[in-house]
């Protein structure tokens, strides 16, 4: 139950900030503007840190990185209309990868709402537009409902399948001074009641399985301890595609990367999906262009997911609607005396990992660079990829992920340009840990202006820009499928060293993995904003895609 604090006279904007602080907000990423001056005045008079990017899109991406790397709610604030619309690429990305973020914005004066008069930043239906993209968009009409509405926004963002929520208030209401009280919210997300009959059915399926596999998604990142305990009880390999990586460390005997998982897939008789859409086995290893509502082949399927809609979108043999950690604990309790895992599986899993690792070594030079990065990056350091040749190579396990929440992927939207600003948010949230952003030159240019943000706020992010003067994946596709008709895929890039230095960021240029290692070590140790340009020859990268869409295993099955 929430408790009201003492009544204080404040503006609507100040009340929103006070309510956000009551919900645990410590940092806001935002850009001020006329309709939201009272919000920023509230930030000025609070203990909340303000990070000011140079583009609204970056504000939302930074909030997403903050959220993904901590499990907390990231908060951003921008003006309404074109300002909030500038954040929508980040908002749909956050919706896709289950990031809890709250956006604070304004509105036209209340008398202009719905009039179509053409007031500054007016949209015909701002909240309605946003609701087509995110979990909810909340309008606060009166100051006396500020605390309840902000609490609702944070609770909605955190509950169930996490996602973005926005809060808007009209210009005049936000500026008006009134007596306000802030209630202390319940910050623990509501968990669904678990169907114990479903748990018992799962116990039967698991007990009968000879070679189960566990596949994790973003919904399992907070349940690392429970997932690993379940895996060890069953001797089951644990894998993930993008957002599920690192739930069990990939150097653990049961932690396997995507290619090793494919090597084990044909012999798997039960898949336990935990907080995952299961894109990898049923889309990437299946038919990516044809929607299927139920598995048409493969093992029995148990899905554990907090979102009931997932059981309709892709129907399992057995669905358990639950928080992943709670469901795993119940399963462990019931299974401890009922399973006898195959001890030989550890050897099979180890062999699959070796086969997979040897096979993907052909993806050069990406694998050599990733080996250097993994050697230098601490175990608890963060790697933020981008839609690039390096990024796609991490999808196949080219960079083993060794801890939960340390591989900050964008998810199914495939949003080019998310990586660098998202990584800045990761570093703000984790100032004492190493954070590396690895971009291509194309994606990096989407947010290049945030170099000055890194310098201004002393955000010690190390950014690697692999410069091949191209949208490399597009260029390869045009080479392979369009008779080398390169349409819009070859790029002129700036002098990244001079550009970074003009933004007061230390900059370096390397041309090989051997040159990268000492420079990367230096930059991480300095814990200051840094850019490393990695010069590449256009078109030199080996494609990793044969290991992403794998229709068959690498080795022949044992007879």
C-alpha positions in Angstrom: 0.0 0.0 0.0 1.4 3.4 -0.9 1.6 6.2 1.7 1.3 9.9 1.0 4.1 12.3 1.9 3.4 15.8 3.2 1.7 18.2 0.9 4.1 20.7 -0.8 3.4 23.5 -3.3 5.0 22.8 -6.6 4.4 22.9 -10.3 3.0 20.0 -12.3 6.4 19.4 -13.7 8.1 19.3 -10.3 5.4 16.9 -9.1 6.1 14.5 -12.0 9.9 14.6 -11.2 9.2 14.0 -7.5 7.0 11.0 -8.4 9.6 9.6 -10.7 12.2 10.0 -7.9 9.8 8.1 -5.5 9.8 5.3 -8.1 13.6 5.0 -7.8 14.7 7.3 -10.7 18.3 8.4 -10.2 19.2 9.5 -13.8 17.1 11.1 -16.5 18.3 11.4 -20.1 16.7 14.4 -21.7 16.6 17.5 -23.8 14.7 20.6 -22.5 12.1 22.6 -24.5 9.3 25.1 -24.0 6.5 22.7 -23.0 8.6 20.8 -20.5 10.6 23.6 -18.8 8.8 22.8 -15.4 10.1 19.2 -15.7 13.6 20.3 -16.1 13.2 22.9 -13.3 12.1 19.9 -11.2 15.2 18.0 -12.2 17.4 21.0 -11.3 15.9 21.1 -7.8 16.2 17.3 -7.2 19.0 14.9 -6.6 18.4 13.2 -10.0 21.4 13.3 -12.5 20.6 14.8 -15.9 22.4 13.6 -19.0 21.7 15.8 -22.0 22.3 14.1 -25.4 22.3 15.9 -28.8 19.3 14.1 -30.3 16.0 13.0 -28.8 16.4 9.5 -30.2 19.6 9.1 -28.2 17.8 10.0 -25.0 15.5 7.0 -25.3 18.3 4.7 -26.4 20.4 5.7 -23.4 17.4 5.0 -21.2 17.1 1.6 -22.8 20.8 0.8 -22.2 20.4 1.9 -18.6 17.5 -0.4 -18.2 18.9 -3.4 -20.1 22.1 -3.4 -18.1 20.6 -3.0 -14.7 17.1 -4.4 -14.7 15.9 -1.0 -13.4 13.6 1.4 -15.3 15.4 3.9 -17.5 13.8 7.4 -17.8 14.0 10.0 -20.6 12.3 13.3 -21.2 11.8 15.2 -24.5 9.4 17.7 -25.9 6.1 16.5 -27.4 5.3 16.3 -31.1 8.5 16.0 -33.2 10.5 15.4 -30.1 8.7 12.4 -28.8 8.3 11.1 -32.4 12.1 11.3 -32.8 12.3 8.7 -30.0 10.1 6.1 -31.7 12.9 4.0 -33.3 14.2 3.6 -29.8 10.8 3.0 -28.3 9.9 0.2 -30.7 13.4 -1.3 -30.1 12.8 -1.2 -26.4 9.3 -2.8 -26.9 10.9 -5.6 -28.8 13.7 -6.3 -26.4 11.6 -6.0 -23.2 13.2 -2.9 -21.8 11.5 -1.0 -18.9 11.7 2.7 -19.8 9.4 5.6 -19.0 9.3 8.7 -21.2 8.2 12.1 -19.8 6.8 14.6 -22.3 4.5 17.6 -22.7 1.4 18.5 -24.6 -0.2 21.6 -26.1 -2.1 23.9 -23.7 -5.2 22.1 -22.4 -7.7 24.4 -24.2 -6.0 23.4 -27.5 -6.2 19.6 -27.0 -8.1 18.0 -29.9 -8.8 21.3 -31.6 -6.4 20.9 -34.6 -5.5 24.6 -34.4 -1.8 24.0 -35.2 -0.3 24.9 -31.8 3.5 24.3 -31.3 4.3 20.6 -31.6 0.6 19.6 -31.9 -0.3 16.1 -33.0 -3.8 15.0 -33.6 -3.5 12.2 -31.1 -0.1 11.9 -29.5 -1.0 9.3 -26.9 -2.9 7.3 -29.5 0.0 7.3 -31.9 2.4 6.1 -29.2 0.1 3.4 -28.0 0.5 1.7 -31.4 4.2 1.2 -30.6 4.6 0.8 -26.8 2.8 -0.7 -23.8 0.9 2.5 -22.8 0.8 6.3 -23.1 -0.7 8.0 -20.1 -2.1 11.6 -20.1 -2.2 13.5 -16.8 -5.1 16.0 -17.0 -5.0 17.2 -13.4 -2.2 17.8 -10.9 -3.9 15.9 -8.1 -3.5 12.7 -10.1 0.2 13.1 -10.9 1.6 10.7 -8.3 -1.0 8.0 -9.1 -0.4 8.3 -12.8 3.4 8.3 -12.6 3.2 5.3 -10.3 0.9 3.6 -12.9 3.4 4.3 -15.6 6.4 2.8 -13.8 4.3 -0.2 -12.6 3.1 -0.9 -16.2 6.6 -0.6 -17.6 8.0 -3.0 -15.1 5.2 -5.5 -14.9 4.7 -8.6 -17.0 6.7 -8.3 -20.2 8.6 -5.1 -19.5 8.3 -2.3 -22.1 8.1 1.5 -22.7 5.4 3.7 -21.3 5.1 7.5 -21.8 3.6 10.2 -19.6 2.3 13.5 -21.0 0.9 16.6 -19.4 -0.4 19.8 -21.0 1.8 22.9 -21.1 -0.4 25.0 -18.7 -1.1 22.3 -16.2 2.6 21.4 -16.0 3.5 25.0 -15.2 0.8 25.7 -12.7 1.6 25.8 -9.0 -0.6 23.7 -6.8 -0.4 21.8 -3.5 0.7 18.3 -4.3 1.5 15.2 -2.3 3.6 12.3 -3.6 2.7 8.7 -2.6 5.4 6.1 -2.0 4.7 3.4 -4.7 4.9 -0.3 -4.4 7.9 -0.9 -6.7 7.7 -4.7 -6.7 6.1 -5.9 -10.0 3.0 -8.0 -9.6 3.7 -11.6 -10.5 1.0 -13.9 -12.0 -0.3 -16.8 -9.9 1.3 -20.0 -11.1 -0.9 -22.8 -12.2 0.4 -25.7 -10.1 -1.2 -28.3 -12.4 0.9 -26.9 -15.2 4.0 -27.3 -13.1 3.0 -31.0 -12.4 2.5 -31.6 -16.2 5.9 -30.0 -16.8 7.5 -32.3 -14.3 6.1 -35.3 -16.1 7.4 -34.1 -19.5 10.8 -33.2 -18.1 11.2 -36.5 -16.1 10.5 -38.4 -19.3 13.0 -36.5 -21.5 16.4 -38.0 -22.3 18.0 -34.9 -23.8 16.3 -31.7 -22.8 17.6 -28.2 -23.8 16.9 -24.9 -22.2 16.6 -21.8 -24.4 16.5 -18.4 -22.7 15.4 -14.9 -23.7 15.3 -11.5 -22.1 12.7 -12.8 -19.6 15.3 -15.0 -18.0 18.1 -12.5 -17.4 17.0 -11.9 -13.8 16.8 -15.7 -13.2 20.3 -16.7 -13.8 20.7 -18.6 -10.5 17.5 -20.5 -10.9 18.1 -21.4 -14.6 21.6 -22.7 -13.9 20.3 -24.8 -11.0 17.6 -26.3 -13.2 20.1 -27.0 -16.0 22.6 -28.6 -13.6 19.8 -30.8 -12.2 19.0 -32.0 -15.7 22.4 -31.9 -17.3 20.6 -29.7 -20.0 22.5 -27.3 -22.2 21.4 -23.7 -21.9 21.5 -21.3 -24.9 20.1 -18.0 -26.2 20.1 -16.1 -29.4 20.4 -12.4 -28.6 18.7 -11.1 -25.5 19.0 -14.5 -23.8 22.8 -14.7 -23.9 24.8 -15.0 -20.7 22.0 -16.3 -18.4 24.3 -19.2 -17.9 27.9 -18.3 -18.7 29.0 -19.7 -22.0 32.2 -21.1 -20.5 30.2 -23.1 -18.0 30.0 -26.8 -19.1 26.2 -26.3 -19.8 26.4 -22.9 -21.4 26.4 -23.1 -25.1 26.4 -20.6 -27.9 23.9 -20.6 -30.8 26.0 -22.8 -33.2 26.7 -25.4 -30.6 23.0 -25.4 -29.7 22.2 -26.2 -33.3 24.7 -29.1 -33.2 22.7 -30.5 -30.3 19.2 -29.7 -31.6 18.4 -32.7 -33.7 18.9 -35.0 -30.7 16.9 -32.8 -28.3 13.6 -34.4 -27.2 12.3 -31.5 -25.0 12.9 -27.8 -25.3 12.2 -25.6 -22.3 11.8 -22.0 -23.4 12.3 -19.5 -20.6 11.3 -15.9 -21.3 12.0 -16.3 -25.0 10.1 -16.0 -28.3 12.2 -18.9 -29.5 13.2 -17.2 -32.7 16.4 -19.1 -33.2 15.1 -22.7 -33.5 11.7 -22.1 -35.1 12.6 -19.2 -37.4 16.3 -19.0 -37.9 16.7 -22.8 -38.1 13.3 -23.2 -39.8 11.4 -21.1 -42.3 12.1 -17.5 -41.7 9.5 -16.3 -44.3 6.5 -18.3 -43.2 4.6 -17.7 -39.9 3.8 -20.8 -37.9 1.6 -20.6 -34.8 2.6 -24.0 -33.5 5.8 -26.1 -34.0 5.5 -28.4 -37.0 8.5 -30.5 -36.1 11.2 -31.0 -33.5 11.0 -31.8 -29.8 8.2 -31.4 -27.3 8.0 -27.7 -26.1 7.4 -26.2 -22.7 7.2 -22.4 -22.6 7.7 -20.4 -19.4 6.7 -16.8 -20.0 5.2 -14.1 -17.9 3.2 -12.8 -20.9 0.0 -14.9 -21.6 -0.2 -13.6 -25.2 3.0 -15.5 -26.0 1.2 -18.8 -25.6 -1.2 -17.8 -28.4 1.4 -16.3 -30.7 3.4 -19.5 -30.6 1.6 -22.3 -28.9 3.7 -24.9 -27.0 2.8 -28.4 -25.9 2.6 -26.9 -22.4 2.6 -23.3 -21.3 3.4 -22.0 -17.8 2.5 -18.3 -17.3 4.9 -17.3 -14.6 7.9 -15.2 -13.6 10.8 -17.3 -14.9 12.7 -17.4 -11.6 9.6 -18.5 -9.6 8.7 -21.2 -12.1 12.2 -22.6 -12.1 12.3 -22.8 -8.3 9.0 -24.8 -8.3 10.3 -27.1 -11.0 13.5 -27.7 -9.1 11.6 -28.6 -6.0 9.5 -31.1 -7.8 12.2 -32.6 -9.9 15.0 -33.1 -7.4 13.9 -36.7 -6.6 12.5 -37.6 -10.0 15.2 -37.1 -12.5 18.3 -39.1 -13.3 20.2 -37.0 -15.9 22.5 -38.7 -18.5 26.0 -38.2 -17.3 27.3 -38.7 -20.9 25.6 -35.5 -22.0 28.4 -33.4 -20.6 30.8 -35.0 -23.1 28.2 -34.5 -25.9 27.8 -30.8 -25.0 31.6 -30.3 -24.8 32.1 -31.9 -28.2 29.4 -29.7 -29.7 31.0 -26.6 -28.3 34.4 -27.6 -29.8 32.9 -28.4 -33.2 31.0 -25.1 -33.3 34.0 -23.0 -32.1 36.2 -24.5 -34.8 33.6 -24.1 -37.5 33.1 -20.4 -36.9 36.8 -19.6 -37.0 36.4 -19.1 -40.7 34.5 -15.9 -40.1 37.4 -13.6 -40.5 38.7 -11.1 -39.6 35.7 -10.7 -37.2 36.6 -13.7 -35.1 40.2 -12.5 -34.6 39.0 -9.1 -33.4 36.4 -10.6 -31.1 39.0 -12.9 -29.6 41.0 -9.8 -28.7 38.0 -8.0 -27.3 37.0 -11.0 -25.2 40.6 -11.3 -23.8 40.7 -7.7 -22.8 37.1 -7.2 -21.6 36.6 -8.2 -17.9 34.2 -11.0 -17.2 31.7 -8.5 -15.9 32.3 -6.0 -18.7 29.6 -5.0 -21.1 29.6 -5.6 -24.9 27.1 -3.6 -26.9 27.0 -4.7 -30.6 25.5 -3.0 -33.6 23.9 -4.2 -36.8 27.3 -4.8 -38.5 29.6 -7.6 -39.6 31.0 -7.7 -36.1 27.6 -7.6 -34.5 26.3 -10.5 -36.7 29.3 -12.5 -35.8 28.5 -12.2 -32.1 25.1 -13.6 -32.9 26.8 -16.9 -33.7 28.7 -17.0 -30.5 31.9 -15.3 -31.7 32.0 -13.5 -28.4 31.3 -15.8 -25.5 29.0 -14.1 -23.0 30.0 -14.8 -19.4 27.5 -13.0 -17.2 23.8 -11.9 -17.3 23.0 -8.5 -18.7 26.4 -8.0 -20.2 25.5 -8.5 -23.8 23.1 -5.6 -24.7 21.4 -6.6 -27.9 18.8 -4.6 -29.8 16.4 -7.5 -30.4 14.2 -8.4 -33.3 13.6 -4.8 -34.6 17.2 -4.8 -36.0 17.5 -1.1 -35.5 20.6 0.2 -37.3 22.2 2.9 -35.2 21.0 1.8 -31.7 24.4 0.6 -30.5 26.5 3.7 -29.7 23.8 5.7 -27.8 22.6 2.6 -26.0 26.1 1.9 -24.9 26.4 5.4 -23.4 23.3 4.6 -21.3 25.0 1.3 -20.2 28.1 3.2 -19.1 26.1 5.8 -17.2 24.4 3.0 -15.3 27.7 1.2 -14.7 30.4 3.8 -14.4 32.9 1.5 -12.7 32.7 -1.3 -15.2 34.2 -1.6 -18.6 31.7 -1.0 -21.5 32.6 -1.4 -25.1 30.5 -0.3 -28.0 31.4 -2.0 -31.3 29.9 -0.4 -34.4 30.2 -0.3 -38.1 30.9 3.0 -39.7 27.3 3.1 -41.1 25.5 2.6 -37.9 27.8 4.7 -35.9 27.0 7.8 -38.0 23.3 7.6 -36.9 24.4 8.8 -33.4 27.9 10.3 -34.0 26.8 13.6 -32.4 26.8 11.9 -29.0 30.6 11.9 -29.0 30.3 15.4 -27.5 27.7 14.1 -24.9 30.3 11.5 -23.8 32.9 14.2 -23.4 30.6 16.7 -21.7 29.4 14.2 -19.1 32.7 12.2 -18.9 31.1 8.9 -19.9 34.0 6.5 -20.1 32.7 4.4 -23.0 35.2 2.8 -25.4 33.8 2.8 -28.9 35.2 0.7 -31.7 34.2 1.8 -35.2 34.9 -0.8 -37.9 35.3 1.4 -40.9 34.8 -0.4 -44.3 33.2 2.6 -46.0 30.0 0.7 -46.5 26.7 -0.7 -45.3 28.6 -4.0 -45.4 25.7 -6.4 -45.2 23.6 -4.5 -47.8 26.7 -4.4 -50.1 27.2 -8.2 -49.7 23.6 -8.9 -50.5 23.8 -6.7 -53.6 26.9 -8.5 -54.6 25.4 -11.9 -54.2 21.8 -11.3 -55.4 21.9 -8.2 -57.6 24.9 -8.8 -59.8 27.1 -6.3 -57.8 24.8 -3.4 -58.5 25.8 -1.4 -55.4 22.8 0.9 -54.8 23.3 3.1 -51.8 25.6 0.7 -50.0 29.1 2.3 -50.5 29.8 5.2 -48.2 32.2 8.2 -47.9 33.1 8.4 -44.2 34.7 11.2 -42.2 38.1 11.2 -40.6 36.9 9.6 -37.4 40.1 10.6 -35.5 39.7 14.3 -36.2 36.0 14.1 -35.6 36.4 12.5 -32.2 39.2 14.8 -31.2 37.1 17.8 -32.2 34.5 16.5 -29.7 37.2 16.2 -27.0 37.3 12.4 -27.2 40.6 10.5 -27.3 41.0 8.7 -30.6 43.1 6.0 -32.1 43.4 4.1 -35.4 44.4 0.5 -35.8 44.5 -1.9 -38.7 44.8 -5.4 -37.1 43.8 -7.4 -34.1 47.4 -7.3 -32.8 47.3 -3.5 -32.9 43.9 -3.3 -31.3 44.9 -5.2 -28.1 47.2 -2.7 -26.4 45.1 0.2 -27.5 41.9 -1.4 -26.1 43.6 -2.3 -22.8 44.8 1.3 -22.5 41.4 2.8 -23.2 39.5 0.5 -20.7 42.1 1.2 -18.0 41.8 5.0 -18.6 38.0 4.8 -18.1 37.5 7.9 -20.2 35.6 8.5 -23.5 37.6 7.0 -26.3 37.1 6.1 -30.0 39.1 3.4 -31.8 38.8 3.3 -35.5 39.5 -0.1 -37.0 40.3 0.3 -40.7 38.9 -2.5 -42.9 39.0 -3.2 -46.6 35.6 -2.9 -48.1 34.1 -6.3 -48.6 36.8 -8.3 -46.8 34.7 -9.8 -44.1 33.6 -13.4 -44.3 29.8 -13.7 -44.0 28.5 -15.2 -40.7 25.0 -15.8 -42.1 25.5 -19.5 -42.9 25.7 -20.0 -39.1 22.6 -17.8 -38.3 20.2 -19.6 -40.7 21.4 -23.2 -40.1 19.1 -25.8 -41.7 21.3 -28.7 -40.5 24.0 -29.5 -38.0 27.7 -29.2 -38.8 28.7 -32.8 -38.0 27.2 -36.1 -38.9 25.1 -37.8 -36.1 26.7 -40.7 -34.4 25.3 -44.1 -35.4 
